[in-house]
Amino acid sequence: MAKTVRLEPIAQETSVETNGNLLSVLLNKDLDVLKECGGRGMCATCHIYVQSGMEALTPINRREQRTLEVITSCKPNSRLACQARVVNNGVIVELPPGMYVNSLQDIEALIGRRADQDLLHPITGEVLVEQGKLITRSTMAQLESTASFKVGEFFSQSKDL
């Protein structure tokens, strides 16, 4: 039997099969979710906030808990959409503001422009460039030296928790 999930701030309701994960809900609505780890619960790119209905989701498992611990924008109502399965109605979710970056090439073309929205690290969710800030070559150099942006390589080498 299908369950109803509400997405904020876009104020849309959608349905998902019982025990379906929230990631499928987001992807069905064509929302910008990268799912860099392939839905294994090891990255921040499907991080969401549950505004209400946490009890209508499956409990947080060990892998999800470990990943949430490294996400800098994590709150008590944080979940990973790929791990949270809907078991009852009443779930309202919100995507964190910003855009996840999965390679330096993604933002290299933006040098000299101001960020339209926060640019977020795909593993930790850390804000790399704040909305409205200028993206410069020195910013790129700093990002290269402080963060691992070979995301696909990171996940291919990492072991499941």
Disulfide bonds with the S-S distance in Angstrom:
none
